[in-house]
Structures are given as C-alpha cells and as structure tokens.
Amino acid sequence: MTSKQYAFFVSITAALGGFLFGFDTAVISGAERDIQEVWKLSDWIHGLAIASALYGTVIGALFGGIPADRIGRKKSLLWIGLFYFISALGSGLAWDVESFTFFRFLGGLGVGASSVVAPMYISEIAPAKNRGQLVALYQFNIVFGIVVAYISNYLIGTAGLPEDWRWMLAVEGIPALLYSVMIFRIPESPRWLIAKFNDQVKAREILTRTDPDGVDEAIRLAIEEEKSMKQKAGFGALFNSRFFSSTMLAVMIAFFNQVSGINAIIYFAPRIFEMAGISTENALISTIGIGIVNLVATFFGLYLIDRLGRKKLMYIGSFGYILFLGLMAFNFLGPGIPAFWLPVFVFGFIASHAVGQGAVIWVFISEMFPNELRASGQSLGSFTHWILAALIANVFPFFANSYGPGYIFAFFCGMMVLQLLWVKFKMPETKGRSLEEIQKDLHKNHA
C-alpha cells in the first residue's frame, strides 16, 4: 500500500480505541435508569455508580502516560483494549452496585489511558500536512462509537429481552476483543523510539512508510529536540517556565471542553428529554439523532481541521455553543416553548461541539509538548478533561432534579463566552507545522 494508505491504516487502527471510548461513554445512557431501579439507588449513589467510569478515566488519564513512556505506545494500546473487554463483560454480569461500579471503573481506566496514548501515538507517526485529520480520526471514532451505542441501546431496549441493560453493557466486549487483536499489526511510535532508545534506524524505517517526504526533517528535528532537553523531563517539568505556556494551553482547552456540558448531555440525554415532557421511546430515538448529528458534523470537522486550522474551528464551535446552550436554557426557563424544540437545540449544540472542540481537543493537546514531555502533557490535559467530566456527571442528576436543567445550561452558556475570549487572545494556530516546529515557536523565549 502507498505511504498515505499505510499512515491512514495505522492511524485508524489506533483511533479505534476512540470507538470503544465513545461506546463505553454513551452506552450507559440506555441502562442508567434501570440500574437505579434494580438496586433502589438514591440520586447521589446512582450518580456515583454512573460516574465511576469517569473516575476511572481520571486515574487512567493521569497515569496513562507512565506505561506509554516505559513500555511504549503500542503495548499500552494493547492493554487498553483488554481493559475494555474485561469491563464490558463484568459490567454486564454485575451482581450488585459495588461490582458494577468496579467494572465500570476498570473500563474508565481504559478510556482515560486511551485519551492519552492514541492521539499521542497518531500525532507522532503522522505527516505534518494531514496530522490534524489523522489525529481527529480518534474523535471521529469516539462519535461513531456513540452512534453505535445509541442504536445498540435502542435495538436491545425494544427487543423485549429480560434485564436488557446487561446486554447493552456486555456487547462492547466484541469490538474490544477485535481492537486488541488489531493492535498487533501496527508499529511502535518512531518518536518514542528516538526519545527512549535513540533508535534512528527503526524510526526511519517506520517514518519512511508513513511520511516519506518528511522523514529526514522529522528525524533531524527530533534529534535536535532531544539534545535541547538539558535533562530527562519528568511530570514536574510541565510546570517550569519553559513549558508552562504549553501546559496551560492543554489544561484550558480541556477545561472548556467539559464546562460546555457535552458529557452531561451524552450521559443523561434520555433523562433530559423526558424532563421536557418527551416520551421514553421518543427520548431514546432522539438520542440516536444526537449520535447521527454528531457523526455528520464530525465529518465536517475532519475535512476542515487541516484546511481552516484549529483556531477557526474553535471560533465556529464557540459561537454555536453560546447560541444553542442559551436556547436550551430558555427552553426550560422561558414560557410557552413547545417540548419538540428541545431536540433541535440539542442537535445544534452537538453539531457545534463536533465541528469545534470535538474535532480540535485531542489534536491540539497532542501538539503542545516536546517528544520527551508529550506523554506527561497529554496525561495532564486528559486528566483535566476527565476530572471535570466525572464531577459534572456525578452532580448533574442532583442539580437537574433539584433546580431543573435550565439553570445548568445557562451556566454552561456563560462558560462558553469565556472560551470564546480564550480562543481570541490565547490560543495559537498549529495547522501544517511539524511537532518540533510548534515547540520552537511556543518556547522561543526560553531557548
């Protein structure tokens, strides 16, 4: 196959971890109400059980960079697939809320580590000219996994199976096992080989297959970057003056991603629709609509990210967030708006996310750090993303039931105004530049 085809094959294989990420994240929306009923859980305990995967994700994100640095990106991806597999089967067979929480937590470890390792791996193996599109395949697979989870939930939920929620959760084991097998067919990250072993021969062999036009420049710059690192960088180096700007950029994009409310809506979409007076069956159908809109809009994000650049997509997404979150808040708080408008506003919100933050976040974080620090930096960015996702998912049922979702959406809308200002004044453009060139620009004052 051609170098372009091979780079795509390797990238899509690694990005399939995003499919499992998306499936695991969304599948719970069809099962969460039955789980609360089966074990008679209070809102707080229910929120904790549902958010257990996200707390696992926090731990997986925080520590996922350690195995990625020590045993390599490829082996880490393999272990991630196995974690998904065990979690899916265990969650489907759970005998009480404690065992359910444990297995969901285990799956969360896979999600968190995947959000660190997969985008980082793709960014390190992809040509600069289409790195954004290839890394964004990870986000596309997240969205595809969400769509498949919603459709799977609908088919299983309307099939009349006893304890159908168990089937909803267990079916993830099939793609998890296939993913684990496919990882054996991809190479190790060439930039990790240089950073870890100075193995320029193997790195050149891999890059010759994925980026033949840029292989010489990529290796030269990677070697220069290694020499410029005065000492082996650890997690603490993220906070020294040389790299602090990179660290804050990664942290802030992750922060704004979650205070948009995206995961609250994905996790609790059926409940939100029902609170607006939409029937249970129509609520499940509407969640499928969310997935389809997300998928179509993500195609646009993939198409545009290396054409318009990261920053312009963030502008588009920010304006869309503000508009549709404002309308969603008004739908609950304002007088006389028919319930059928809510799915329309939610679809607009989802499209804004898919074209903007959804397409950009994992690409942008993976571009912010030098090779020696990329695993640690990706971990910190992912950790910020997931600790906020966990907290928001944990408290959302309580605040939604106590105060109604309108005030929550108004809060998210206000946060997106702040994101717009951050994009305007702080976010750099990284389109079409090698990872090493981006580093030179970010850290030129600390050369």
C-alpha positions as CSV (number, residue, x, y, z in Angstrom):
1,M,0.0,0.0,0.0
2,T,1.1,3.6,-0.5
3,S,2.5,5.7,2.3
4,K,-0.7,7.7,2.6
5,Q,-2.7,4.5,2.8
6,Y,-0.4,3.0,5.4
7,A,-0.5,6.1,7.5
8,F,-4.2,6.0,7.4
9,F,-4.3,2.3,8.3
10,V,-2.1,2.7,11.3
11,S,-3.9,5.8,12.4
12,I,-7.4,4.3,12.1
13,T,-6.3,1.2,13.9
14,A,-5.0,3.2,16.9
15,A,-8.1,5.5,16.7
16,L,-10.4,2.5,17.1
17,G,-9.7,3.0,20.8
18,G,-11.8,6.1,20.4
19,F,-14.7,3.9,19.2
20,L,-14.6,1.9,22.4
21,F,-14.2,5.2,24.3
22,G,-17.4,6.6,22.7
23,F,-19.3,3.3,23.0
24,D,-18.4,3.0,26.7
25,T,-19.3,6.6,27.4
26,A,-22.7,6.6,25.7
27,V,-23.9,3.0,26.3
28,I,-24.7,3.8,30.0
29,S,-27.4,6.3,28.9
30,G,-29.7,3.4,28.0
31,A,-29.0,1.4,31.1
32,E,-28.7,4.0,33.9
33,R,-32.4,4.3,34.8
34,D,-32.8,0.5,35.1
35,I,-29.7,0.3,37.2
36,Q,-31.1,2.9,39.6
37,E,-34.4,0.9,39.8
38,V,-32.9,-2.6,40.1
39,W,-30.7,-1.7,43.1
40,K,-33.0,1.1,44.5
41,L,-30.3,3.7,44.5
42,S,-30.5,7.2,45.8
43,D,-29.7,10.1,43.4
44,W,-26.3,10.5,45.0
45,I,-25.3,6.8,45.0
46,H,-26.7,6.5,41.5
47,G,-24.7,9.4,40.3
48,L,-21.6,7.9,41.9
49,A,-22.2,4.5,40.2
50,I,-22.7,6.1,36.8
51,A,-19.7,8.4,37.2
52,S,-17.5,5.5,38.4
53,A,-16.3,5.0,34.8
54,L,-15.4,8.7,34.7
55,Y,-13.4,8.5,37.9
56,G,-11.6,5.5,36.4
57,T,-11.0,7.7,33.4
58,V,-9.4,10.4,35.6
59,I,-7.0,7.8,37.0
60,G,-6.3,6.3,33.6
61,A,-5.6,9.8,32.1
62,L,-3.4,10.9,35.0
63,F,-1.2,7.7,34.9
64,G,-1.7,6.6,31.3
65,G,1.5,8.4,30.2
66,I,3.6,6.3,32.5
67,P,3.3,3.0,30.6
68,A,3.2,4.9,27.3
69,D,6.7,6.1,28.2
70,R,8.1,3.0,29.8
71,I,6.7,0.1,27.7
72,G,5.8,2.1,24.5
73,R,2.7,3.4,22.8
74,K,1.8,0.1,21.1
75,K,1.9,-2.2,24.2
76,S,-0.1,0.4,26.1
77,L,-2.8,0.4,23.4
78,L,-3.0,-3.4,23.7
79,W,-3.6,-3.3,27.4
80,I,-6.2,-0.6,26.9
81,G,-8.2,-3.0,24.7
82,L,-8.0,-5.7,27.3
83,F,-9.3,-3.4,30.0
84,Y,-12.3,-2.5,27.8
85,F,-13.0,-6.2,27.2
86,I,-12.9,-7.2,30.9
87,S,-15.0,-4.1,31.8
88,A,-17.7,-4.9,29.3
89,L,-18.2,-8.5,30.4
90,G,-18.0,-7.6,34.1
91,S,-20.5,-4.8,33.9
92,G,-23.0,-7.0,32.1
93,L,-22.7,-9.7,34.7
94,A,-22.5,-7.4,37.8
95,W,-24.3,-8.9,40.8
96,D,-24.6,-5.7,42.9
97,V,-23.9,-2.0,42.7
98,E,-20.4,-2.5,44.1
99,S,-19.3,-5.0,41.4
100,F,-20.9,-2.8,38.8
101,T,-19.0,0.2,40.0
102,F,-15.7,-1.7,40.0
103,F,-16.1,-3.0,36.4
104,R,-17.2,0.4,35.1
105,F,-14.2,1.9,36.9
106,L,-11.9,-0.6,35.1
107,G,-13.4,0.5,31.7
108,G,-12.8,4.1,32.7
109,L,-9.1,3.3,33.2
110,G,-9.1,2.2,29.6
111,V,-11.0,5.3,28.4
112,G,-8.6,7.6,30.3
113,A,-5.4,5.9,29.1
114,S,-6.8,5.7,25.5
115,S,-7.4,9.5,25.5
116,V,-3.7,9.9,26.4
117,V,-2.0,7.2,24.2
118,A,-4.0,7.1,21.0
119,P,-3.9,10.7,20.0
120,M,-0.3,11.0,21.1
121,Y,0.7,7.9,19.0
122,I,-1.1,9.1,15.9
123,S,0.5,12.6,16.2
124,E,3.9,11.0,16.4
125,I,3.5,8.9,13.3
126,A,1.5,11.2,11.0
127,P,2.9,13.6,8.4
128,A,2.6,17.3,9.4
129,K,0.4,18.2,6.4
130,N,-2.5,16.0,7.5
131,R,-1.7,15.3,11.2
132,G,-4.8,17.2,12.3
133,Q,-7.1,15.0,10.1
134,L,-5.4,11.7,11.2
135,V,-5.4,12.6,14.9
136,A,-9.0,13.7,14.6
137,L,-9.9,10.2,13.4
138,Y,-9.8,9.4,17.1
139,Q,-12.6,11.9,17.7
140,F,-14.5,10.5,14.7
141,N,-14.3,7.1,16.2
142,I,-15.5,8.4,19.6
143,V,-18.5,9.8,17.8
144,F,-19.0,6.6,15.7
145,G,-18.9,4.6,19.0
146,I,-21.6,6.9,20.5
147,V,-23.8,6.4,17.5
148,V,-23.4,2.6,17.6
149,A,-24.1,2.6,21.3
150,Y,-27.3,4.6,21.0
151,I,-28.5,2.4,18.1
152,S,-27.5,-0.7,20.1
153,N,-29.3,0.5,23.2
154,Y,-32.5,1.2,21.1
155,L,-32.4,-2.2,19.4
156,I,-31.8,-4.1,22.6
157,G,-34.2,-1.9,24.6
158,T,-37.1,-2.6,22.2
159,A,-36.3,-6.3,21.8
160,G,-38.1,-7.4,24.9
161,L,-35.0,-9.1,26.5
162,P,-35.1,-9.7,30.2
163,E,-32.6,-7.5,32.0
164,D,-31.8,-5.8,28.7
165,W,-29.5,-3.3,30.4
166,R,-27.0,-6.2,31.0
167,W,-26.9,-6.9,27.2
168,M,-26.4,-3.2,26.5
169,L,-23.3,-3.2,28.5
170,A,-21.8,-6.6,27.7
171,V,-22.0,-6.3,23.9
172,E,-19.0,-3.9,24.0
173,G,-16.8,-6.9,24.6
174,I,-17.0,-7.9,20.9
175,P,-15.3,-4.8,19.4
176,A,-12.9,-4.6,22.4
177,L,-11.5,-8.0,21.6
178,L,-11.2,-7.2,17.9
179,Y,-9.4,-4.0,18.7
180,S,-6.9,-5.8,20.9
181,V,-6.1,-8.2,18.1
182,M,-5.6,-5.4,15.5
183,I,-3.1,-3.6,17.6
184,F,-0.5,-6.4,16.8
185,R,-0.4,-5.1,13.2
186,I,0.8,-1.5,13.9
187,P,4.4,-0.4,14.5
188,E,5.8,1.4,17.5
189,S,5.9,5.2,17.6
190,P,9.1,6.4,15.8
191,R,9.4,9.5,18.0
192,W,9.2,7.3,21.1
193,L,12.0,5.1,19.7
194,I,14.2,8.1,19.3
195,A,13.3,9.6,22.7
196,K,13.7,6.3,24.6
197,F,16.5,4.5,22.7
198,N,17.8,6.9,20.1
199,D,16.9,4.2,17.6
200,Q,17.1,6.3,14.5
201,V,17.3,3.2,12.2
202,K,13.9,1.8,13.3
203,A,12.3,5.2,13.5
204,R,13.5,6.0,9.9
205,E,12.1,2.7,8.7
206,I,8.6,3.4,10.2
207,L,8.5,7.1,9.0
208,T,9.6,6.1,5.5
209,R,6.4,4.1,5.3
210,T,4.1,6.8,6.8
211,D,5.8,10.1,5.9
212,P,8.5,9.6,3.2
213,D,8.6,13.2,2.1
214,G,9.3,14.5,5.7
215,V,11.3,11.6,7.2
216,D,14.7,13.3,7.1
217,E,13.4,16.6,8.5
218,A,11.4,14.8,11.2
219,I,14.3,12.8,12.4
220,R,16.7,15.7,12.3
221,L,14.3,17.9,14.3
222,A,13.5,15.1,16.8
223,I,17.3,14.6,17.4
224,E,17.7,18.4,17.9
225,E,14.9,18.5,20.3
226,E,16.3,15.6,22.3
227,K,19.7,17.5,22.5
228,S,17.9,20.7,23.6
229,M,16.4,18.9,26.6
230,K,19.1,19.6,29.2
231,Q,17.9,16.6,31.3
232,K,15.3,13.9,31.1
233,A,12.0,15.6,31.6
234,G,9.5,14.3,34.2
235,F,6.0,15.4,35.1
236,G,7.3,18.3,37.2
237,A,8.9,19.8,34.1
238,L,5.4,20.7,32.8
239,F,5.3,23.5,35.4
240,N,8.7,25.1,34.8
241,S,8.8,28.4,33.0
242,R,9.9,26.9,29.7
243,F,6.9,24.6,29.3
244,F,4.3,26.3,31.4
245,S,2.6,28.1,28.4
246,S,2.2,24.7,26.7
247,T,0.8,23.2,29.9
248,M,-1.8,26.0,30.4
249,L,-2.9,25.7,26.8
250,A,-3.6,22.0,27.2
251,V,-5.3,22.4,30.5
252,M,-7.5,25.3,29.4
253,I,-8.8,23.6,26.2
254,A,-9.7,20.5,28.3
255,F,-11.4,22.7,31.0
256,F,-13.6,24.5,28.4
257,N,-14.4,21.2,26.7
258,Q,-16.2,19.9,29.8
259,V,-17.8,23.1,31.1
260,S,-19.6,23.1,27.8
261,G,-21.8,20.3,29.3
262,I,-21.1,17.9,26.5
263,N,-20.7,14.8,28.6
264,A,-23.6,15.7,30.8
265,I,-25.8,15.7,27.7
266,I,-24.3,12.5,26.3
267,Y,-24.7,10.6,29.6
268,F,-28.2,11.9,30.5
269,A,-29.8,12.7,27.2
270,P,-32.9,10.5,27.6
271,R,-33.5,11.9,31.1
272,I,-33.1,15.5,29.9
273,F,-35.6,14.9,27.1
274,E,-38.1,13.2,29.5
275,M,-37.8,16.2,31.8
276,A,-39.0,18.3,28.9
277,G,-42.1,16.1,28.5
278,I,-40.9,13.9,25.7
279,S,-41.9,10.2,26.0
280,T,-39.4,7.5,26.8
281,E,-39.5,5.9,23.4
282,N,-39.1,9.3,21.6
283,A,-36.3,10.2,24.1
284,L,-34.4,7.1,23.0
285,I,-35.0,7.9,19.3
286,S,-33.8,11.5,20.0
287,T,-30.5,10.1,21.4
288,I,-29.9,8.3,18.2
289,G,-30.5,11.7,16.5
290,I,-27.8,13.1,18.7
291,G,-25.4,10.4,17.5
292,I,-26.1,10.9,13.9
293,V,-25.8,14.7,14.0
294,N,-22.5,14.3,15.9
295,L,-21.2,11.9,13.2
296,V,-22.2,14.1,10.3
297,A,-20.8,17.2,11.9
298,T,-17.6,15.4,12.8
299,F,-17.0,14.7,9.1
300,F,-17.1,18.4,8.5
301,G,-14.6,18.9,11.4
302,L,-12.3,16.3,9.9
303,Y,-12.5,17.9,6.5
304,L,-11.8,21.4,7.8
305,I,-9.2,21.0,10.5
306,D,-6.2,20.9,8.2
307,R,-7.8,23.4,5.8
308,L,-9.2,26.2,8.1
309,G,-7.0,25.3,11.1
310,R,-7.6,24.6,14.8
311,K,-8.4,28.2,15.8
312,K,-11.1,28.9,13.3
313,L,-12.9,25.7,14.1
314,M,-12.9,26.8,17.8
315,Y,-14.4,30.1,16.8
316,I,-17.2,28.3,14.9
317,G,-17.8,25.9,17.8
318,S,-17.8,28.7,20.5
319,F,-20.5,30.8,18.7
320,G,-22.6,27.7,18.2
321,Y,-22.2,26.7,21.8
322,I,-23.4,30.1,23.1
323,L,-26.4,30.2,20.7
324,F,-27.7,26.7,21.4
325,L,-27.0,26.5,25.1
326,G,-28.8,29.8,25.5
327,L,-31.8,28.4,23.6
328,M,-31.7,25.2,25.7
329,A,-31.7,27.2,28.9
330,F,-34.6,29.3,27.7
331,N,-36.5,26.2,26.6
332,F,-36.7,25.2,30.3
333,L,-36.8,28.6,31.9
334,G,-38.8,30.6,29.4
335,P,-42.6,30.4,29.0
336,G,-44.5,28.6,26.3
337,I,-41.8,26.9,24.2
338,P,-43.1,23.5,22.9
339,A,-41.1,20.5,24.1
340,F,-40.3,19.4,20.5
341,W,-37.9,22.3,20.1
342,L,-35.5,20.9,22.7
343,P,-34.1,18.1,20.5
344,V,-33.5,20.7,17.7
345,F,-31.5,22.9,20.1
346,V,-29.6,19.9,21.4
347,F,-28.7,18.8,17.9
348,G,-27.4,22.3,17.2
349,F,-25.3,22.1,20.3
350,I,-23.9,18.7,19.3
351,A,-23.0,19.9,15.8
352,S,-21.2,23.0,17.3
353,H,-19.2,20.7,19.5
354,A,-18.4,18.2,16.8
355,V,-17.0,20.9,14.4
356,G,-15.2,22.8,17.1
357,Q,-14.0,21.4,20.4
358,G,-14.7,17.8,19.4
359,A,-12.5,18.0,16.3
360,V,-9.8,20.1,17.9
361,I,-9.1,19.0,21.5
362,W,-7.1,15.8,21.1
363,V,-5.2,17.2,18.1
364,F,-4.3,20.4,20.0
365,I,-3.2,18.7,23.2
366,S,-1.0,16.2,21.3
367,E,0.7,19.1,19.6
368,M,1.5,21.2,22.7
369,F,4.5,19.3,24.1
370,P,8.0,18.1,23.0
371,N,8.6,14.4,22.5
372,E,10.1,13.8,25.9
373,L,7.2,15.5,27.6
374,R,4.3,14.5,25.4
375,A,3.1,11.6,27.4
376,S,3.1,13.6,30.7
377,G,1.5,16.6,29.0
378,Q,-1.2,14.5,27.3
379,S,-1.9,12.9,30.7
380,L,-2.3,16.3,32.4
381,G,-4.6,17.6,29.6
382,S,-6.7,14.4,29.6
383,F,-6.8,14.4,33.5
384,T,-8.2,17.9,33.5
385,H,-10.8,16.9,30.9
386,W,-11.9,13.8,32.8
387,I,-11.9,15.0,36.4
388,L,-14.3,17.7,35.3
389,A,-16.4,15.2,33.3
390,A,-16.6,13.0,36.4
391,L,-17.6,15.8,38.7
392,I,-20.2,17.1,36.3
393,A,-21.7,13.7,35.6
394,N,-21.8,13.0,39.4
395,V,-23.7,16.1,40.4
396,F,-25.9,16.5,37.3
397,P,-28.8,14.3,38.5
398,F,-28.9,16.1,41.8
399,F,-28.9,19.6,40.4
400,A,-31.2,18.7,37.5
401,N,-33.8,17.1,39.8
402,S,-33.4,19.9,42.5
403,Y,-33.3,23.0,40.3
404,G,-34.1,21.9,36.8
405,P,-31.7,21.7,33.9
406,G,-32.4,25.3,32.7
407,Y,-30.0,26.9,35.2
408,I,-27.3,24.3,34.4
409,F,-27.5,25.1,30.7
410,A,-27.3,28.8,31.4
411,F,-24.1,28.2,33.4
412,F,-22.6,26.2,30.5
413,C,-23.5,29.0,28.2
414,G,-21.6,31.5,30.3
415,M,-18.6,29.3,30.3
416,M,-18.6,29.2,26.5
417,V,-18.4,33.0,26.4
418,L,-15.2,32.7,28.4
419,Q,-14.0,30.1,25.9
420,L,-14.5,32.5,23.0
421,L,-12.3,35.1,24.7
422,W,-9.6,32.5,25.4
423,V,-9.6,31.4,21.8
424,K,-9.3,35.0,20.7
425,F,-6.5,36.1,22.9
426,K,-4.5,32.9,23.9
427,M,-4.9,30.0,21.5
428,P,-2.1,29.6,18.9
429,E,-2.6,28.1,15.4
430,T,-0.7,24.9,14.7
431,K,-2.0,23.9,11.3
432,G,0.5,22.4,8.9
433,R,3.6,22.6,11.1
434,S,5.8,19.8,12.4
435,L,5.6,18.9,16.1
436,E,9.1,20.2,16.6
437,E,8.4,23.5,14.8
438,I,5.5,24.1,17.0
439,Q,7.7,23.6,20.0
440,K,10.3,26.1,18.8
441,D,7.6,28.8,18.4
442,L,6.0,28.1,21.8
443,H,9.3,28.1,23.7
444,K,11.3,30.7,21.6
445,N,11.7,32.9,24.7
446,H,13.4,30.1,26.6
447,A,15.8,28.9,24.0
